[in-house]
Amino acid sequence: MKQSLFSRALTIFLAAYLAAGAWAFPAAAQSDVLPEAATGRSAAKGGTAKAYMVVAANPLAAKAGTDILAAGGSAADAAIAVQLVLNMVEPQSSGIGGGAFALYWDAKSGKLASYDGREMSPAIAEENRFLTKDGKPMARMQAIVGGKSVGVPGVVRLLEMLHQRHGKLPWTKLFEPAIAIADNGFAVSLRLNELLSGDSAFKSTEPARSYYYEPDGNPKAVGTALKNPALAAVLRAIASKGADAFYTGAIAADIVRTVTVATNNPADITLDDLKNYKAIERPPVCGAYRTYKVCGMGPPSSGGIGVIQTLGILEAFDLRRLGAHSAAAEHLLIEAGRLAFADRAVYLADPDKVTVPTNALIARDYLKQRAALVHPDSRIATAEAGKVPLKATLDLVPAPSPELPATSHFSIVDADGNALAMSTSIEAGFGSRLMVNGFILNNQLTDFSYQDVAEQRTVANRVQGGKRPRSSMSPTLVFNSQGKFEMALGSPLGAAIVGLVVKTLVGMIDWQLTPADAAAAPGALFSTGSGVITIERGLEDTKPALEALGHEVRVGEFASGIHVIRVTKDGLLGGADPRREGVVLGK
């Protein structure tokens, strides 16, 4: 696609995006449990390019990334620009107050690397962090709002590591788009307005209330130019002095003060916790599916293992013959996912604190054994973790942690063929609801499993000092049978991320869907808590058949944000999830 066409498409999109009536979104769900609610959807969104491409959750962020690529930047350079702009325009989902995982394919060296910028608990954090004085687990929102849920942010160190390993352009240049938006403002979108309206905790917290809301408590209107001079100052400091400007000095002191004097749950992050934080390069995890090699992020994310396990189980079944989105196929996706999550609940945690049997969990023979548990004609009554030696050694018990769906994902391919998949999060919508110097602090520490601690059970994902909580973020890169890079993808939506990535891969590999159609395709996802299956509109016809197989089914909406790039013989194909504000841009 020619650049002029992309510019024209962007202009049209922005005009529609800023018009209050342009998107037929229903009111956001008024829920403090799932604050980043679904806000409707548009038609499938795709695009093509020959040289480079960015698919991200907001048109301003995607444009920042493509501008960097047009200037000769690498996929890593573009990722930095995209993330910094998302901090402004999609603040409910990610930002420099949160954490991220990234996979990077270096086309010249043929090396795949994965980077861990997950948040970390304070050094003195203890298992009883989210227990009340009488030893009971805190209610979910009681734990989330305030200081105790805030982990040491990892995004800035991760961005610095990406630039040091893979950057081409000067570090300072990559900050220019976000600083310009922070200085000049951006127009509040309908989605942001709806989510602000639906979050009672955020509108009750300063300085967020004064920044995002009018004096009467209503959110800033759609189209309002929202400037952020405080964030602009922070970005200028990091651009000038590197990540140390965030993790030491005045900015670090402001983070510590905000957390330790918070009205709700004042906590214990120290200047040393920030100073000592490091992003980590970890080995990626890879497995086979059909003729493809699928690679993802290893622990502390459960995403890579979960995707590989689910696909490994599904490989035993002929999904192409069953047909796209048939009840029989959806049943198999659900059952394979349930088995993968049963293993996740027992074994997955920070590998620096807990021994994780990664190789055993993705071994081909093990996945064949797990596949044998799946029956095409009935639901598994109880999906239990498989038996690997670690379980007997540590006497671990299942510990599902209820991650909330406030995350963003973007995929990038540059002109040299380098590729990046990056998932980034502050956990719940608007995180801990604490805002400092123009950015929102995460609540990732509530991704630890704490109800089990209250019941005095041994779990891998318990709170410990200096530990990274388990995640489901699943940035994924896929290689064809010749070992050539072919796909980059990922999605937000908490524990449902694994199922969404699997759904998209099955759509492209088994059902030959385009990236746009695979991202837009309706899905069926199970709740790790209740076990209820949620199917999207478009799959209503499968409800009776799924119920006959033993599933409890409801029809609902997803707040997914699947963003895909696929390399074809004719160039790059992109798909942006129509459930959010994302776009496909490139040249």
N, C-alpha and C positions, 0 to 999 in steps of 0.2 A: 504494500500500500504506500502510495506516495505521501510525503510529509504534508503536502498541501491538503490532502484529503483528511489526514488525521487532525490537522489544525481546524479544518472546517467542521469535522465531526465534534471536536472538543467544544467549539464555539456553540454549536447547536445544543450539545448536551448541557453545557453550563447555563444556557438561556432557559432550558426547560427545568434544570435542577434548581434554579433560583426562583422559579415561579411557584407560588404556594399551591396552586391547583394543578400543577403539571404531573404529579405522581399520585396515583390513586392508592395512597396508603391509608389503612385503617388506623384508628387511635392506638398508640402504644399500650401494651398491657400494663396495667397499674399494679405492678408486682415488685415487692422488695426482695423476692427470692430469685427471680430471673430478670434483673433490671435491664439488661440489653436485650429487649424483646424483639420479636419479628415486627417489621413495619411494612409488610407487603412486598410486592415484587413487580418488576417490569418484564418486558419480553427478553428472550435470550440475547446475550450481548457477546459478540465475537469480533475478530479482526484478523488481518493478515499483514505480514511485513516480510521484507527480504533480508534486512541487515540486523536489526535489533528490535527488542520489544520489552515493554513493562506492562504487567497486569497487576493493578493495585486497587484498594478499596475506595479510592476517592480520585476524581479527575485531576485535582491540583497536585496530589502526590505523584500520580502517574506521569503528569507533565514534567514535574521536577526531575523525575528519573530519566525520562527520554531526553530532556535538555542536557543532562549530564552525559548521556551516551552520545548524543550528537556532537558534544564538545570533545569526544575522544575518550571519555571515561570508561572504566571497566564496570562489570556487573556489580562489583563490590562498591565502587564509587556511587553508582546509581542507587544502591540499596540504602546508603547513608542519607542521601538526599530524600528518598521516599520516606524513610522512617521519621526523619525530623519534621517533614511536612505533615505526616499523619498525626504527629504529636499535637499539632494545632487543629487540624480539620476533623479528626476522628478521636477526640480526647477520651471518649468513653472506652476505647478499646486498647490503646497502647500508648507508649511514649517513653521519654527518658527516665521516668519514675518507675519503670517496669523492667521486664526481662524478655529474653528472646532466644531462639535457637535458629541456626542457619546452616544450610548445606551449600557447598561451593564446589563447582566443577571447573578445574583449570584445564582448558582445552589443549594448550600447548604441552603441558607436562603430563597430561592424562591422569592427574591426581584428583581424587575426591576427598574433601575435608569436611568435617562437621564441627561447629563451634557452639559452645555452651555459654550463654549469657543469662542463665537462670538466676533468679534472686536467691539470696542466702539468709538464713536466720542469724540473729545476733549470737555472738560467741557464748553468751551466758543463758541462752534460751533453754527451757526445760520442758519435759513431757507434759506437764500440767498447765501449759501456757493458756489453753483455751478451756480450762475447767473453772467452774464457779467455786466459791469458798467451801461449799458442801460437797465438792468432788464431782459435780454433774457437768456434762458437756454444755458449753454455752449454746444458746440458740444461734442459728446461722448468722442472722444480721447483727446480733449482739457481738459476735466474734469478728465480723468483717469491718464494721465501722469503727475507726479510731486507730490507735497506734500499734496495738499488739499484732495486728495482721500484716504490718509492713515489713517486707524483707528488704535487704540491701539491694538496691537496683543494679541490674547488670547490663542494660542496653548500651550505655555509653562505652563501657569497656569492650563490649562485643564489637561495636562499630569501629573502635580504634584498632582492634585486632584484625578485622576484615581489611581495613585500609593498609595496615602494616604488611599484611601478607599478600594482598591482591590489588591494592589501589594503584592508580596511574596519575590521577589529577591531584593537585594540592589539596590537602585537608580543608583549608579555609574555604576553598571554592565550593565545596560540597554543602556548606552551611548557608550559602547565599540565598537559595530559594526560600528556606524556612524563615530566615531572618527578615527577608522582604515581606513575607506574609504576616509575620508577627508585628512588623512595623506598620504596614499599610492596612492590615485587616483582611478577613475573608468573610464571605456571606454565609451566615448560619443556614444550614440545610434543613429540610423538613425532617429528615431522620434524627439529626441532633436535637432539634426542637422537640420532637415527640419524646425522645428518651429523657431529655431534661425535665419535661413535664411529668413524666411518670415516675420520677425518682424522689421520693419524699426525704430520704436521708441526705442527699446531696444538696438540695435546696435549703436544708437546715444548717449547713456547715459553712463557716467563713474560712477563707475568703471566696470560696466557690460561689456562695449566694450572690455576693456583690458583683462578681465577674460575669456569671452566666445568666443571672435573673434580674428582672426589673424590681423596683422597690415593692410592688404589690405581690411579689412571689411568682409571677408568671415568667417563663423562660424568655430570653431574648427572641424577638420575632424572626420568622424565616426571612432571610435576605438582609438582616442586620449585619453591618460590617463590624466584626469582632477583632479588635487589635489586642496584642499581648506584649506590652513593652517589657514586663518583667521577664518573660521567657526570652525575648530578643536579647536582653542583657546576659542571660545565662548562656545562650547559644554563642554570643560573641566571645564570651570568656573561654568556652570550650574550644571554639575555632582558633583562638589565639594561643591558648596554653595547653591544649590537648585534654585528654580525659582526666588528668590530675586536677584540673580546675573544678571538676564536678565532685571528685572523691576526697579532696582535701580543701582547706581554706574556708572561705565564707559560705559557699554553696553547701558544702558538707555540714557546716555548723548549722545552717538554716534547716536542713533536713533533720538533723538530730534534734534540734529544738522543737520542730513541728511535731515529731513523733513522741518525744518525751513529755511534752506539756499538753498533749491532746486532751480535749474535754472527755472523750470516750477512750477508755483503755490506754492511758499513757503507758509507754513501753520503754525499751531498753537498748535501742540501737546507739552505738557509740561512734565517736570519730575514728577509732581504731577499726571498727567493723567496716566502715566505708573505705578507709585507707588500705586495708588488707584485701579487699575484694579483687578477684582476678577472673577474667574470662578464660575458658579452658578449651583447647582443641582436643576433641575426643574421637575415638574410632567410630566411623559410621557403621550402621548395621545394614546388611544386605541379604536378600533372599530371592529365590526364583519364583516367577509366576508365568506360566505358559512359556513363551520364548524370551521373556524379558527378565532383566535384573532390576529389582526394586530396592532402593537404598533410602534409609531414613536416619533419624536421630536416635542414638542410644540413650540409656539412662543418664540423667534422671528423668528424661522423657520416657513414657511408656509407648509413645506414638509409633516409633519405628518398629519396635518389636510387635506391637499390636497389629499394625498394617501387614507386616510379613506373616504373622501367624494366621490372620484372617484369610489372606490370599492363599496361603499354603493349605489351609483346610478346604477352601473353595476349589482348589485345583483338581480335587477328586471328582468334581461334578461338571457336567456339560452345560454350562450356563447359556452358551449360544443356542443350543437346541431348545432349552426351556423358554427362551425368548425374553426380550428386554421388558423388565418391570412386570413380569408375570408373577402371580402369587407364589408359584413354586420356586422361582428364582429369588424373590424377596425373602421367602422363608429361609432359604439356605444362607443368604447374607446375614440374616438376623441370628441364626443359630451359630454360625462360625464366629460372629462378633461376640456372642455371649460366652463362648468358650475362651476366646482371647482375653476378655475382661475378667474372667474368673482367675486366670493366671496373673493378670495385672494386679488384682486385689491382694494377692499373696506375695508375689516376688519382687515387684518393681519399686525402686526407691533410689536415692542418691548412691551411686556406686562407690563414692569416696567414704561412705559411712556404713554401707551394707553390702555384703557380697550378693551380686545379682547373677543368676545363671543364664546369661544372655545366650550363649551358644546352645545350651540344652533346650531352651525355649523355642528356638527357631530351627532346630535340627529337622531335616526332612523326615526321618523315621518317626520322630515324636509327633510331627504334624499329621502324618498318616494315621497314627494312633488316635489323634484327636478327631480327625475327619470321620473315623469309623463310628464315632459317637453320634454323628448327625444322621437323622432319619428324615428322608424326604416327605414322609407321610405323617409325622408327628413332632411336637415340640419336646425338647429335652426337659424333663421335669425339673431337675436342678442341675445347672451348669456349675461344675466344680473344677477347681484347679487340678491340673495334671500333677503326676508324681515325678518330681526330680529330686536328687539327693538333698538339696538345700533345705527343703521343707522339713524333712525328718531331723536334720541337724539343728535347725534353729527353732523348731516347733512354732512356725509362723501361722497366723490365722488370717482369713480374708479381711481386708480393710479398705472398702471402697470409699474414696474421698469425693465429695460432690463439687467438682470444678464448675465454675460459672462461665457462661459463654461470652466473655468480653476479651476478644483477641482479634488480631488482624493477620492476614497473610498476603504476601506479594511474591510474584515470580518474575525473574528477569533473565534475559539472554542478551549478551552484548555482541558487537560486530565481530569479535574474535572467536565467538562460539563459546565463551565462558558462560556458565549458568549458575543462578542462585535461586534457592527457595528459602524463604525466611518467614517464620511465624513469630509474632511478637505480642505481648500481652501485659495488662495490668490486673488480670483475673476477673473480678466482677465488674459490671458496668460502672465506670467512674471509680474503680478500685476501692481504696479504704475511705474514700470521700475526703481525704486530706489533700490540700493543695498548698504548694509552696513555690514561690518565685515563678508562678505561671504554669507549673506542670503538676500533674496529679500523681500521688504516690500509690503504689500497688497494694493489694491485700493478699499477695501470693501465699503467705504463711498459713492461710486457712485451707490451702491445698494439702497440708499435712492431715493425717487421719487421727482425730482426737477423741471421737466417741469410744473407740476401742480402748484407748488409754484409760478412760474413765471406768471401763469395765475390767481393767487390769489384765488386758490381753496383750500378748507380744505381737507387734506389727512392724513390718519393715519401714513403713512410711510414717513413723511417729516423729514428733518434734525432737530435735537434738540441736545443740549449739553448733553453729557453722555448717548447717546442713541445707541442701537444696531440696525443696518439696517436689514430689512427683508431679509430672505434667502429662497431658495427652497431646500436646502440640506435635504435629506430624509433617514438618516440611519434608518433601519427598522429591527425589530425582530418579528417573527411570532410564535404563540403557537397553538398547536392542540386542539382538543375538550376535551382532558384530562388535558389541562393546561400545557403540556410539551413543552419545547422549541423545535422548529423544523427548523426554517430558519433564516438566517442573510443575509442582502443584502443592497445595495445602489448603487449609481452611480454619476458620475459628469455629467455635461452638462447644467448648469444654470437652467433657468426656465423649461427646458425639463425634469429635474430629476424626477419630480412627474410622468410624463407619462412613463418614462423608468422603474421606480420601479413597477408601475401598470402593464405594459406590461409583466414584468418578473414574477410577482406573478400570473397573469392570465395564463401565459404559464405553470407554474408549477402546479397550483391548478385546473384550468379548462381543460387544454389540456394535462396534465400529461407529460410535457416535463422534461427532466433532467435539473439540474442547468446549465450545459454547453450549452445545446441546447436552454434553455430559455434566457440565456445571449446573445447568438449568434443570436437569432431569429431577423428577420427584423422588423422594427417598422414603425409606422405612427405617426408623431407628428405635432402639429399645432404651428404656430408662434403667440405669444401673442400680437404682434404688427400688422402685416399685415393680420393675419388670414389664410395665405397660409398653406396648408398641405404639409409636406415633407415626402415622402415615400422612404424607402431604396430599393436598388436593391434586388430583391427577392419578392417584392410586386408590380412590374410593372403591373401585370395582373389585379390588383384591381383598377388601375387608371381610366379607363372608368366608372366603376360602381360608384366609389366615386364621380367623376365629375357629373354623372347623379343624385346623391343625393344632389348636390348643392355645393360641395367643390371645391376650387381652388387647384390643386395638381401639385407638381413638384417632380422629382426624384432626390435624393441627398444622401450625406453621413452623418453619425453621428459620433461624437467624444465621444461616450459614454464610460464608463468604469465600467460596471456592474460586481460586484464581489459577488458571492453567495456561501453560505454553507447551506446544508440541512442535517438534521439528519434522517437517515433511520434505519430500523431494522438491516441492515447489516453494519452500520457504517456511516461515513461522506462522502457525495458527494459534490464536489466543482465545480464551474464554473467560469472561468475568461473571461472577454470580449475580443473577438479576435480583436477588433478595436484598442486596445492599446497593451502594452507590458506585461500585467499581466500574472501571473502563479498561479497554485494551488500547494501548498506544504504541507506536513504533514507526519504523521507516523501512 
